């Protein structure tokens, strides 16, 4: 009996892998989303602004988790497609060790440089106490967070998409239960939200450890857990596109926070209102993009195995089906963002008329072209799954570094705070169109490879 990645109908295969991946990604993104909601109602605008200041740290941790997680999982699937599964198993063991080590290093750096780091990330004197209370506790959970997040990709690559989903879902559900207890019952405020988050992250990490020690048929030998530099660099190369995108998001967020701190002082809104609104918008955008990331992550085993075995027709079929779903989702969400902005923003707490005047206008404009966000996220993942690292890297780098950051500086000079507002839709359009062009060129190349492959088989 053949491998289902090579024989099962694409639609059925994508449903089996993508639905759990989407659920897992959305639920994982809910860590920050849920914290933001409960903090907004239990602490207020300074609390929401504080989580925005901390957000780049979380994004960097996620970026490095993706670097190891997606890179290792893609390497495993490509190796399996070539009939070299044991090489992939060695990579999984190596990935587990590497991601924990990186997590410990990030944790130490954040704890050592906590206050100057938060100031550099855009904190004001009023926000700093809230940011400190939240960040030092969250930092303690970074190794567990990274193991749980990267490990979910390892589990999925092993052919267990449902268990992969539960590694994320279990921790998020626990966080959802503990947040209101710690914030509203125990009155622990920002610290309570952080403690709930960390406990949930340790549960997710524990699920990954349980899977590979008890459930998986994959035998990870102890020697595979000793980091191998050559193997690490090779696997990380495949995870660079997803990782760079998140690193770039963190850099962009730091730039935007500091631009707000500079221009907000002279506006009627001050600094705290824009910081809180941008933070909330980023959490909503994270939930939205996690759907697309889940779809393309669910497709990674399909792309990797079939590209490795030169089954290019199935690779293209999977992309076409996935992009149709992505566009449909984008239309629905973009319409919701434009029609119900105040209702969506109100989930995160109440505010003054001035607050909502800024929030509604910013949200509508910033999110107006997010249909293109799905196109470029999904397409970037398509190239990653096929082992085309550079092609997968260009769209996310262009989105954040080439367009968002320069636009934030340039437009703010002329438009003040409004400059930040217009960076989103302009960069979304540019990168979305770029992704469409790239995939058309890649399809042309695959069709040539199909002709060459068939000629070789006929000879």
Buried (B, 14 or more C-beta within 10 A) or exposed (E): EEBBBBEBEBEEBBEBBBBBBBBBBBBBBBBBBBBBBBBBBBBBBBBBBBBBBBBBBBBBBBBBBBBBBBBBBBBBBBBBBBEEBEBBBBBBBBBBBBBBBBBEEBBEBBBEEBEEBBBBBBBBEEBBEBBBBBBBBBBBBBBBBBBBBBBBBBBBBBBBBBBBBBBBBBBBBBBBEBBBEBBBEEEBBBBBBBBBBBBBBBBBBBBBBEBBEEEBEBEBEEEBBEBBEEBBEBBBBBBBBBBBBBBBBBBBBBBBBBBBBBBBEEBEBBBBBBBBBBBBBBBBBBBBBBBBBBBBBBBBBBBBBBBBBBBBEBBBBBBEBBBEBBBEBBEEBBEBBEEEBEEBBBEBBEBEEEBBBBBBBBBBBBBBBBBBBBBBBBBBBBBBBBBBBEBBBBBBBBBBBBBBBEBBEEBBEEEBBBBBBBBBBBBBBBBBEBBBEBBEEBBEEBEEEBEEEEEEEEE
